[in-house]
Amino acid sequence: MHPWSASRPLSAWLPGGYCRSRRGAHRVFRPVIDDDRCSKCSMCWVYCPEGIITRGERYTIDYDYCKGCGVCAEECPRSAITMIREE
């Protein structure tokens, strides 16, 4: 087992920042986490196909690599993640 695999979600095949491309101009929506509604269940962390959600005191999203797919928002059982139109 690689040392980084213990801290990475199941969906992340590569360690953070390894072989990922920055988002293109194609992202129309971006996910925003409502900390008051978030129960820290880690569903967004597990299902994010890019592996760009970081767990901790607060869950954060690395918008440099987020593609805006919305999987995290769909999988959140408390609807704590909403997709906001990119400006």
N, C-alpha and C positions, 0 to 999 in steps of 0.2 A: 504494500500500500504506500502510495506517495505521501510525503509529510503534509502536503496541502489538502489532501482529500478529507481529512477529519474536519476541516473548517469550511469546506465547500458544499453546496447543495448537491443533491443527486443529479440535477439537470446540468451542472457545469462539468463539461468534459475536460476542460483545460483550466489551469490556474488563472486567477484574475489577471487581466492585462496581457495574457499570453495568446497571441494569434487572434485577437479580437480587433475588429475594425471600428473606428469611431462612426457614430451614426451619420447617415447620409441626409440629404435634404428631403428625403421621403417621409420623415416622421411628421405626422399631422397631429397626433395626440401624445401627451406624456402623462404617466401615472403620478399621482400625488397622494401621499399617505396622510390620513387624518390620525394623528397620534392619540387623540382622545378615544377614538373608536377601536384602535388597534389592540388586539389581545395578545400580540406577539406569539401567535400560533405557528409561525414559520411556513405557512402554506405558500405565500408569495415567494419566499426564499427558495423553497424546494422546486416550485414549478417554473420559475423564471428561466426561459431557454438560453438567456445570455449570461446568467449567473452574476448579475450586477447589483443585487440587493444585499446589503450588509446588515447583519444582526448586531445588536448591542443594546444599550440603554434605549436608543431609538433605532428604528429600521430606516435605512437610507438607501436611495437609488442613485447610482452613478449615471447621470444624464449624458455624460460624454459617450457612453456605450449603449444606452437604452434605445431600442428600435421602435418603441411605442406600440408593441404588438397587443397589449392589454391582457395577456394571460394572467398576470398578477392580480389585476382587478377582477377578472372572472373567477379566480380560485379563492379569493378572500371571502371567508364565511361571514364576516361581520360587515362587509361592504365598506371597509375602511380605506379602500383605494379607489379613487375616481380618476377617470381619464379626462384631462383638461386640454382643450385645443391649444396647439402651439402658436405663439405669436410671430 
